[in-house]
Amino acid sequence: MADHSGPGPIDRRGFLGLLSAGAGGALLGACSSGGSTSSAPASGTFPLGASARASGKPVGITLWHSMTYNNQKTLQTLTDGFNAIQSDVKVTLVNQNSYTDTLTLFTAALGGSGLPDLIQMETDNLQLMVDSRSIVPVGSAVTADHYDLSDFLPSTVSYFTVNGTLQAMPFNISSNVLYYDQNAFTRAGLDPAAPPATLADLKALAGEITSSGTEKYGMSLKLDASYFEQWVTLGDGTLVDHDNGRSGRATKVTFDGALGTSIFQFYADMLGGKLAQATSATTYDNLLGVANKVAPMCLETSAALGTIQTILAGGQYKDVKLGVAPTPSTTAQRNGVFPGGAGLYIVKSSSSARQDAAWQFVKYLVDPAQMATWAVGTGYIPIRKSSVALPAVDQLYAQHPEFKVAYDQLLSSPQNPSTAGAVYGPQAQVEQAMVSALTSISTGTAPGAAMTQLATTANQAITSYNSRVPG
């Protein structure tokens, strides 16, 4: 892929130019430009040890994050632990409420003051962050520190690697899984220990559930782009050209062939045949469908599992016996999945001492012991393989094996361009178009027509974005 990192960060106007045709443009509105405030080291270097050599200690840094509830509490616990065990760095957390708000505020601060030193940004914005020229690739710190990545889940490192360099440190990682009510399977005469392994199985089991009268629908199909994307990946397909944007900048979509259209046909068969109910991408009606005995199966992020278990433990849904299984594969030959969630980016405008301080904190957060604490406290996947052998995670997986499903799903995924995940600038905009296409199928649009419109919209967005990327 061509390197568009550039010598310095893009200011606010430039960043908005990249966003202007995407979902963020209308949200972020008009703006004025500002000059670069970068004090970053030269390209290809990293100021390792600068925080320890700083004259004023501790070096204060800020992390912008989007964690809530138990996730925020666990992150604060880890941060307090880091601040307590050393005196060179002091970390302050700032909760920006959501990934959308984080991107909005980050964009507003570019070219001026008020940027954080470290920022948690969701996977969809990877190419956008690279093109913003506002980050120091984590890979430069990895190289300078001779930091070993061999213990990390390979797919998490692959996802955040662009231009041959690790751009962000994977952190809160999740994966879509199948949730189902084992008791509903039993009532329908199905084996609760044999969840569907493929889309064909899923359709067949949904038919048996509805025909038996067990529940109104066999499953809930959330009209969410991530499920379509994962099924393309599980079918060994890519979403965009140039090896999913990994061997060169993506210029067009590749999901519009026979594989993608067959997945759209699956949606049409399930929804048109009343085997599944359509639910919104912005709600958890799919999970409520399981709880309220409307539809006993659904797909959802593994990051929801901790919350689900807490709700079930409250006794409100006593007749639900939760089952968790890997995402059913598109075909009988299972390929693999790509990770979801977010990574941690070191911000380029920070001083050398603060960049190094951010790196020291990042290393602490992804240490196996801290990853174990993070996984147990949040339900996110531990990205370090050695974390799974630590007592806290080992005990969690022994008592609640459903938490291990998403980890095993990522661990067993082969490493190839498909499972590395797609990286392209207007990803959020294209995913909105995917949701629109799925919604149109739910109201009767033919799968082929929906795919044709989606591909046209997506390719226009990619072309428009690429035309605005600085050379």
C-alpha positions as semicolon CSV with decimal commas, in nm:
position;residue;x (nm);y (nm);z (nm)
1;M;0,000;0,000;0,000
2;A;0,125;0,348;-0,078
3;D;0,242;0,536;0,228
4;H;0,028;0,844;0,291
5;S;0,150;0,907;0,644
6;G;0,323;1,232;0,545
7;P;0,557;1,449;0,748
8;G;0,301;1,610;0,974
9;P;-0,060;1,590;1,088
10;I;-0,355;1,710;0,886
11;D;-0,535;2,004;1,042
12;R;-0,903;2,011;1,120
13;R;-1,008;2,133;0,776
14;G;-0,806;1,861;0,606
15;F;-0,948;1,590;0,826
16;L;-1,301;1,711;0,762
17;G;-1,221;1,697;0,393
18;L;-1,162;1,323;0,430
19;L;-1,485;1,290;0,625
20;S;-1,696;1,522;0,411
21;A;-1,872;1,257;0,204
22;G;-1,902;1,015;0,491
23;A;-2,127;0,976;0,790
24;G;-1,918;1,218;0,994
25;G;-1,939;1,513;0,756
26;A;-2,288;1,631;0,845
27;L;-2,223;1,563;1,209
28;L;-1,902;1,759;1,231
29;G;-2,010;2,062;1,032
30;A;-1,808;2,361;0,918
31;C;-1,471;2,451;1,064
32;S;-1,161;2,662;1,029
33;S;-0,808;2,542;0,973
34;G;-0,518;2,556;1,210
35;G;-0,146;2,504;1,190
36;S;0,037;2,187;1,283
37;T;0,151;2,162;1,644
38;S;0,351;1,846;1,589
39;S;0,665;1,798;1,794
40;A;0,697;1,436;1,686
41;P;1,031;1,276;1,616
42;A;1,142;1,215;1,260
43;S;0,961;0,947;1,063
44;G;1,074;0,595;1,148
45;T;1,201;0,678;1,495
46;F;1,045;0,671;1,839
47;P;1,161;0,862;2,152
48;L;1,198;0,553;2,369
49;G;1,283;0,639;2,729
50;A;1,196;1,008;2,693
51;S;0,947;0,997;2,981
52;A;1,210;0,858;3,219
53;R;1,457;1,130;3,112
54;A;1,207;1,415;3,140
55;S;1,300;1,690;3,384
56;G;0,948;1,729;3,519
57;K;0,795;1,414;3,662
58;P;0,556;1,257;3,649
59;V;0,487;1,313;3,281
60;G;0,111;1,363;3,261
61;I;-0,080;1,208;2,973
62;T;-0,447;1,180;2,882
63;L;-0,631;0,884;2,730
64;W;-0,961;0,949;2,556
65;H;-1,181;0,640;2,572
66;S;-1,541;0,532;2,518
67;M;-1,590;0,269;2,784
68;T;-1,899;0,258;3,008
69;Y;-2,025;0,067;3,313
70;N;-1,803;-0,229;3,409
71;N;-1,571;-0,162;3,116
72;Q;-1,498;0,190;3,241
73;K;-1,460;0,070;3,597
74;T;-1,209;-0,197;3,493
75;L;-1,011;0,050;3,282
76;Q;-0,995;0,290;3,576
77;T;-0,874;0,008;3,801
78;L;-0,596;-0,076;3,557
79;T;-0,502;0,291;3,522
80;D;-0,487;0,338;3,898
81;G;-0,262;0,033;3,918
82;F;-0,024;0,174;3,658
83;N;-0,008;0,513;3,831
84;A;0,069;0,341;4,161
85;I;0,359;0,119;4,052
86;Q;0,581;0,386;3,894
87;S;0,650;0,758;3,927
88;D;0,754;0,859;3,574
89;V;0,406;0,877;3,422
90;K;0,061;0,977;3,545
91;V;-0,237;0,883;3,329
92;T;-0,570;1,064;3,333
93;L;-0,873;0,904;3,170
94;V;-1,131;1,113;2,986
95;N;-1,454;0,938;2,889
96;Q;-1,592;1,070;2,559
97;N;-1,906;0,853;2,587
98;S;-1,900;0,691;2,243
99;Y;-1,669;0,625;1,948
100;T;-1,869;0,876;1,744
101;D;-1,820;1,147;2,005
102;T;-1,452;1,062;2,030
103;L;-1,405;1,104;1,654
104;T;-1,602;1,431;1,659
105;L;-1,396;1,580;1,941
106;F;-1,069;1,453;1,798
107;T;-1,148;1,615;1,464
108;A;-1,242;1,942;1,632
109;A;-0,908;1,954;1,815
110;L;-0,684;1,880;1,516
111;G;-0,458;2,166;1,419
112;G;-0,507;2,332;1,755
113;S;-0,476;2,240;2,121
114;G;-0,657;1,997;2,344
115;L;-0,568;1,669;2,176
116;P;-0,511;1,366;2,399
117;D;-0,184;1,177;2,405
118;L;-0,351;0,841;2,357
119;I;-0,688;0,770;2,197
120;Q;-0,910;0,464;2,175
121;M;-1,064;0,447;1,828
122;E;-1,287;0,177;1,681
123;T;-1,168;-0,052;1,406
124;D;-1,378;0,116;1,135
125;N;-1,160;0,428;1,152
126;L;-0,823;0,262;1,096
127;Q;-0,757;0,394;0,743
128;L;-0,898;0,733;0,840
129;M;-0,654;0,759;1,132
130;V;-0,361;0,663;0,910
131;D;-0,460;0,917;0,645
132;S;-0,502;1,189;0,908
133;R;-0,124;1,191;0,967
134;S;-0,210;1,256;1,330
135;I;-0,066;0,941;1,485
136;V;0,269;0,786;1,559
137;P;0,248;0,423;1,445
138;V;0,274;0,191;1,742
139;G;0,503;-0,017;1,525
140;S;0,775;0,246;1,559
141;A;0,765;0,199;1,937
142;V;0,758;-0,179;1,894
143;T;1,073;-0,160;1,681
144;A;1,257;0,082;1,907
145;D;1,172;-0,120;2,218
146;H;1,236;-0,461;2,057
147;Y;0,890;-0,548;2,181
148;D;0,779;-0,905;2,113
149;L;0,437;-0,947;1,951
150;S;0,449;-1,328;1,919
151;D;0,220;-1,382;2,221
152;F;-0,060;-1,172;2,070
153;L;-0,353;-1,327;1,884
154;P;-0,224;-1,298;1,526
155;S;-0,551;-1,168;1,383
156;T;-0,553;-0,869;1,618
157;V;-0,206;-0,761;1,507
158;S;-0,290;-0,825;1,141
159;Y;-0,599;-0,608;1,156
160;F;-0,417;-0,296;1,280
161;T;-0,122;-0,338;1,043
162;V;-0,131;-0,099;0,744
163;N;0,161;-0,007;0,516
164;G;0,346;-0,300;0,678
165;T;0,342;-0,119;1,013
166;L;0,135;-0,172;1,326
167;Q;-0,061;0,153;1,345
168;A;-0,243;0,099;1,675
169;M;-0,222;-0,146;1,961
170;P;-0,523;-0,379;1,965
171;F;-0,700;-0,342;2,299
172;N;-1,071;-0,403;2,351
173;I;-1,132;-0,681;2,102
174;S;-1,455;-0,867;2,039
175;S;-1,613;-1,096;1,781
176;N;-1,969;-1,172;1,674
177;V;-2,107;-1,498;1,813
178;L;-2,437;-1,685;1,805
179;Y;-2,655;-1,656;2,117
180;Y;-2,938;-1,906;2,156
181;D;-3,181;-2,039;2,414
182;Q;-3,102;-2,404;2,480
183;N;-3,443;-2,455;2,641
184;A;-3,617;-2,343;2,320
185;F;-3,409;-2,596;2,126
186;T;-3,523;-2,869;2,364
187;R;-3,889;-2,767;2,330
188;A;-3,855;-2,782;1,952
189;G;-3,703;-3,130;1,967
190;L;-3,357;-3,005;1,872
191;D;-3,026;-3,092;2,034
192;P;-2,916;-2,787;2,242
193;A;-2,559;-2,914;2,224
194;A;-2,565;-2,893;1,843
195;P;-2,605;-2,526;1,742
196;P;-2,601;-2,445;1,369
197;A;-2,256;-2,456;1,210
198;T;-2,349;-2,308;0,871
199;L;-2,605;-2,074;0,719
200;A;-2,780;-2,379;0,576
201;D;-2,802;-2,527;0,926
202;L;-2,926;-2,195;1,060
203;K;-3,204;-2,181;0,804
204;A;-3,303;-2,543;0,866
205;L;-3,313;-2,507;1,245
206;A;-3,510;-2,182;1,218
207;G;-3,762;-2,369;1,005
208;E;-3,796;-2,648;1,261
209;I;-3,848;-2,398;1,543
210;T;-4,120;-2,208;1,361
211;S;-4,295;-2,517;1,222
212;S;-4,305;-2,672;1,569
213;G;-4,473;-2,362;1,706
214;T;-4,204;-2,327;1,971
215;E;-4,160;-1,956;1,901
216;K;-4,288;-1,715;1,637
217;Y;-3,952;-1,687;1,460
218;G;-3,647;-1,906;1,442
219;M;-3,409;-1,616;1,495
220;S;-3,364;-1,241;1,491
221;L;-3,158;-1,102;1,203
222;K;-3,015;-0,771;1,307
223;L;-2,978;-0,542;1,006
224;D;-2,615;-0,473;1,089
225;A;-2,326;-0,447;0,844
226;S;-2,085;-0,642;1,064
227;Y;-2,278;-0,968;1,019
228;F;-2,276;-0,940;0,641
229;E;-1,903;-0,856;0,654
230;Q;-1,826;-1,156;0,875
231;W;-2,020;-1,391;0,647
232;V;-1,823;-1,266;0,347
233;T;-1,505;-1,332;0,546
234;L;-1,623;-1,677;0,656
235;G;-1,682;-1,750;0,288
236;D;-1,314;-1,668;0,223
237;G;-1,407;-1,348;0,044
238;T;-1,281;-0,992;0,069
239;L;-1,479;-0,673;0,104
240;V;-1,257;-0,446;-0,107
241;D;-0,987;-0,494;-0,368
242;H;-0,609;-0,505;-0,324
243;D;-0,633;-0,786;-0,071
244;N;-0,888;-0,604;0,144
245;G;-0,682;-0,286;0,115
246;R;-0,375;-0,458;0,259
247;S;-0,154;-0,468;-0,051
248;G;-0,262;-0,131;-0,188
249;R;-0,519;0,139;-0,128
250;A;-0,869;0,002;-0,186
251;T;-1,037;0,141;-0,498
252;K;-1,359;-0,061;-0,520
253;V;-1,565;-0,323;-0,339
254;T;-1,534;-0,696;-0,404
255;F;-1,830;-0,815;-0,196
256;D;-2,073;-0,771;-0,486
257;G;-2,003;-1,105;-0,656
258;A;-2,173;-1,442;-0,617
259;L;-2,071;-1,481;-0,251
260;G;-2,213;-1,150;-0,132
261;T;-2,530;-1,190;-0,337
262;S;-2,584;-1,539;-0,191
263;I;-2,565;-1,390;0,158
264;F;-2,823;-1,128;0,059
265;Q;-3,037;-1,417;-0,071
266;F;-3,006;-1,582;0,272
267;Y;-3,147;-1,265;0,431
268;A;-3,430;-1,261;0,178
269;D;-3,515;-1,628;0,240
270;M;-3,508;-1,591;0,618
271;L;-3,705;-1,267;0,633
272;G;-3,942;-1,333;0,344
273;G;-4,014;-1,683;0,470
274;K;-4,089;-1,555;0,822
275;L;-3,810;-1,772;0,958
276;A;-3,649;-1,463;1,109
277;Q;-3,757;-1,122;1,228
278;A;-3,563;-0,815;1,123
279;T;-3,431;-0,601;1,407
280;S;-3,260;-0,264;1,404
281;A;-2,884;-0,223;1,404
282;T;-2,918;0,042;1,676
283;T;-3,110;-0,166;1,932
284;Y;-3,078;-0,491;2,121
285;D;-3,421;-0,618;2,014
286;N;-3,244;-0,928;1,884
287;L;-3,134;-1,019;2,237
288;L;-3,474;-0,926;2,378
289;G;-3,625;-1,163;2,123
290;V;-3,436;-1,447;2,289
291;A;-3,529;-1,331;2,639
292;N;-3,898;-1,285;2,558
293;K;-3,934;-1,612;2,365
294;V;-4,006;-1,446;2,031
295;A;-3,698;-1,580;1,849
296;P;-3,447;-1,810;2,024
297;M;-3,136;-1,731;1,816
298;C;-2,945;-1,417;1,722
299;L;-2,599;-1,287;1,642
300;E;-2,440;-1,025;1,863
301;T;-2,097;-0,908;1,976
302;S;-1,917;-1,119;2,234
303;A;-1,863;-0,797;2,428
304;A;-2,230;-0,813;2,530
305;L;-2,189;-1,147;2,707
306;G;-2,096;-1,007;3,048
307;T;-2,403;-0,781;3,052
308;I;-2,625;-1,067;2,934
309;Q;-2,500;-1,295;3,210
310;T;-2,560;-1,024;3,470
311;I;-2,919;-0,978;3,351
312;L;-2,987;-1,351;3,348
313;A;-2,842;-1,384;3,698
314;G;-3,102;-1,134;3,816
315;G;-3,371;-1,395;3,760
316;Q;-3,592;-1,192;3,528
317;Y;-3,568;-1,450;3,249
318;K;-3,564;-1,775;3,447
319;D;-3,667;-1,997;3,158
320;V;-3,376;-1,898;2,935
321;K;-3,070;-2,123;2,933
322;L;-2,807;-1,935;2,737
323;G;-2,601;-2,105;2,473
324;V;-2,312;-1,940;2,288
325;A;-2,157;-2,072;1,967
326;P;-1,928;-1,947;1,690
327;T;-2,085;-1,745;1,411
328;P;-2,232;-1,999;1,166
329;S;-2,010;-2,024;0,861
330;T;-2,122;-1,924;0,514
331;T;-2,028;-2,264;0,371
332;A;-1,938;-2,607;0,502
333;Q;-1,570;-2,513;0,480
334;R;-1,511;-2,268;0,762
335;N;-1,260;-1,992;0,692
336;G;-1,231;-1,745;0,979
337;V;-1,335;-1,410;1,119
338;F;-1,178;-1,069;1,168
339;P;-1,170;-0,890;1,505
340;G;-1,397;-0,606;1,610
341;G;-1,357;-0,351;1,885
342;A;-1,094;-0,079;1,906
343;G;-0,725;-0,002;1,927
344;L;-0,505;0,249;2,108
345;Y;-0,335;0,521;1,899
346;I;-0,041;0,737;2,009
347;V;-0,106;1,097;1,905
348;K;0,164;1,268;1,699
349;S;0,123;1,623;1,834
350;S;0,232;1,516;2,184
351;S;0,584;1,587;2,303
352;S;0,847;1,315;2,287
353;A;0,816;1,257;2,662
354;R;0,438;1,217;2,639
355;Q;0,460;0,987;2,337
356;D;0,693;0,760;2,529
357;A;0,472;0,786;2,837
358;A;0,177;0,674;2,624
359;W;0,378;0,377;2,501
360;Q;0,473;0,276;2,855
361;F;0,105;0,281;2,952
362;V;0,003;0,086;2,641
363;K;0,257;-0,184;2,725
364;Y;0,116;-0,205;3,075
365;L;-0,243;-0,239;2,955
366;V;-0,165;-0,526;2,717
367;D;0,063;-0,710;2,957
368;P;-0,073;-1,065;3,007
369;A;-0,171;-1,000;3,370
370;Q;-0,356;-0,679;3,286
371;M;-0,518;-0,844;2,984
372;A;-0,649;-1,115;3,216
373;T;-0,798;-0,852;3,446
374;W;-0,946;-0,673;3,147
375;A;-1,101;-0,988;3,002
376;V;-1,257;-1,100;3,331
377;G;-1,382;-0,752;3,419
378;T;-1,532;-0,673;3,079
379;G;-1,591;-0,987;2,873
380;Y;-1,361;-0,863;2,597
381;I;-1,127;-1,117;2,438
382;P;-0,780;-1,138;2,594
383;I;-0,544;-1,056;2,308
384;R;-0,247;-1,227;2,475
385;K;-0,242;-1,607;2,443
386;S;-0,057;-1,642;2,774
387;S;-0,338;-1,454;2,953
388;V;-0,568;-1,752;2,903
389;A;-0,345;-1,969;3,122
390;L;-0,352;-1,722;3,413
391;P;-0,577;-1,822;3,706
392;A;-0,838;-1,548;3,661
393;V;-0,911;-1,628;3,296
394;D;-0,864;-2,003;3,340
395;Q;-1,122;-2,003;3,617
396;L;-1,364;-1,787;3,417
397;Y;-1,342;-2,016;3,115
398;A;-1,377;-2,328;3,330
399;Q;-1,690;-2,199;3,504
400;H;-1,835;-2,018;3,202
401;P;-1,701;-2,179;2,882
402;E;-1,927;-1,953;2,676
403;F;-1,675;-1,671;2,737
404;K;-1,409;-1,874;2,554
405;V;-1,608;-1,912;2,232
406;A;-1,508;-1,576;2,083
407;Y;-1,144;-1,622;2,186
408;D;-1,125;-1,965;2,022
409;Q;-1,301;-1,831;1,712
410;L;-1,030;-1,568;1,662
411;L;-0,745;-1,799;1,764
412;S;-0,846;-2,063;1,509
413;S;-0,893;-1,817;1,223
414;P;-0,635;-1,864;0,947
415;Q;-0,423;-1,562;0,865
416;N;-0,499;-1,427;0,518
417;P;-0,620;-1,101;0,358
418;S;-0,982;-1,198;0,420
419;T;-0,945;-1,252;0,795
420;A;-0,714;-0,952;0,832
421;G;-1,025;-0,742;0,775
422;A;-1,090;-0,463;0,527
423;V;-0,916;-0,127;0,558
424;Y;-1,046;0,167;0,355
425;G;-1,132;0,526;0,431
426;P;-1,511;0,558;0,400
427;Q;-1,580;0,234;0,585
428;A;-1,842;0,387;0,815
429;Q;-2,028;0,534;0,517
430;V;-2,022;0,206;0,325
431;E;-2,146;0,019;0,629
432;Q;-2,441;0,259;0,651
433;A;-2,515;0,173;0,288
434;M;-2,499;-0,196;0,377
435;V;-2,760;-0,141;0,647
436;S;-2,980;0,041;0,396
437;A;-2,945;-0,250;0,153
438;L;-3,036;-0,506;0,419
439;T;-3,331;-0,291;0,524
440;S;-3,454;-0,279;0,165
441;I;-3,434;-0,659;0,142
442;S;-3,645;-0,682;0,459
443;T;-3,917;-0,485;0,280
444;G;-3,910;-0,692;-0,037
445;T;-3,631;-0,561;-0,261
446;A;-3,470;-0,839;-0,464
447;P;-3,121;-0,935;-0,337
448;G;-2,957;-0,870;-0,675
449;A;-3,107;-0,523;-0,704
450;A;-3,009;-0,439;-0,347
451;M;-2,652;-0,552;-0,414
452;T;-2,625;-0,350;-0,735
453;Q;-2,734;-0,031;-0,558
454;L;-2,504;-0,100;-0,262
455;A;-2,199;-0,158;-0,481
456;T;-2,265;0,162;-0,676
457;T;-2,299;0,368;-0,359
458;A;-1,994;0,209;-0,198
459;N;-1,768;0,252;-0,501
460;Q;-1,868;0,617;-0,533
461;A;-1,781;0,670;-0,167
462;I;-1,440;0,504;-0,205
463;T;-1,357;0,701;-0,520
464;S;-1,463;1,026;-0,354
465;Y;-1,260;0,955;-0,041
466;N;-0,947;0,858;-0,230
467;S;-0,965;1,179;-0,435
468;R;-0,933;1,378;-0,111
469;V;-0,638;1,185;0,038
470;P;-0,328;1,405;0,042
471;G;-0,043;1,281;-0,173
